């Protein structure tokens, strides 16, 4: 379901979930807290639960991307150090790079 497919009420609920400052998880306790905090009706519970799950999955994907970026940066830093080490060793043996 894309953002454009949501009703205005659903968009308002989604924005309220973002602003509620409750640590989100998949528990029913969290769902109850969020429902009370955003003023959702019991009939909107399935929508709120789906949006919480979407936010959790999105955050998990962003965390994995951040981790991959960090590992890639560390690998590139190590590559640069190794490259400089080999250049230094090569120059000491008389090679010109």
Buried (B, 14 or more C-beta within 10 A) or exposed (E): EEEEEBEEEBEBBBEBBEEBEBEBEEEEEBBEBBBEBBEBEEEBBEBBBEBBEEBBEEEEEEEEEEEEEEEEEEEEEEEEEEEEEEEEEEEEEEEEE
